[in-house]
Amino acid sequence: MYYPHDFHRVKGELHCERVSVARIAEAVGTPVYIYSHKTLVDHLRKLQRAFRVMRPLICFSVKANG
């Protein structure tokens, strides 16, 4: 199965970067949104490069999730 960006399986268990998704769910409960810091930063840098001439203020809205 394909997992985008920094989500992957380690010994059959889903991880975000180096952290077990199950461990996150145990710690904070469910439902939970899990973000990859590395993926967010990578995407931010791509946007900054693409629009660098305009020098925009690039923000992220959690409300985008519903």
C-alpha positions in Angstrom: 0.0 0.0 0.0 1.2 3.5 -0.8 1.4 6.1 1.9 2.3 9.7 0.9 5.2 11.6 2.1 6.5 10.6 5.6 3.9 8.0 6.5 5.2 4.5 6.2 5.0 1.0 7.8 7.6 -0.4 10.2 7.1 -4.1 10.9 3.5 -3.8 9.8 2.7 -0.7 12.0 1.9 2.7 10.5 4.3 5.5 11.4 4.4 9.2 10.8 8.1 10.1 10.4 9.6 8.0 13.3 6.5 7.9 15.5 4.0 5.1 15.7 0.5 6.2 14.8 -0.9 3.7 17.4 1.3 5.3 20.1 0.0 8.8 19.2 -3.6 7.5 19.3 -3.0 5.9 22.7 -1.5 9.2 24.1 -4.1 11.6 22.8 -7.1 9.5 21.9 -9.1 9.3 18.7 -10.1 10.8 16.4 -6.9 12.7 15.8 -5.3 14.6 12.9 -1.7 13.6 12.5 0.6 15.8 10.5 4.2 15.2 9.3 6.3 18.2 10.3 8.8 17.3 7.5 6.0 17.2 4.8 4.5 20.5 5.9 8.0 22.2 5.8 8.8 20.6 2.4 5.5 21.9 1.0 6.0 25.3 2.5 9.5 25.6 0.9 8.1 24.5 -2.5 5.4 27.3 -2.3 8.0 29.8 -1.2 10.2 29.0 -4.2 7.3 29.0 -6.6 6.1 32.5 -5.4 9.3 34.0 -4.3 9.0 37.0 -6.7 5.7 38.0 -5.1 7.0 37.5 -1.5 3.6 36.3 -0.1 2.7 35.6 3.5 2.0 31.8 3.3 -0.2 30.5 6.2 -1.9 27.2 7.0 -5.4 26.9 8.2 -6.4 24.0 10.4 -10.0 24.8 9.5 -9.2 23.5 6.0 -9.8 20.0 7.6 -13.4 20.6 8.2 
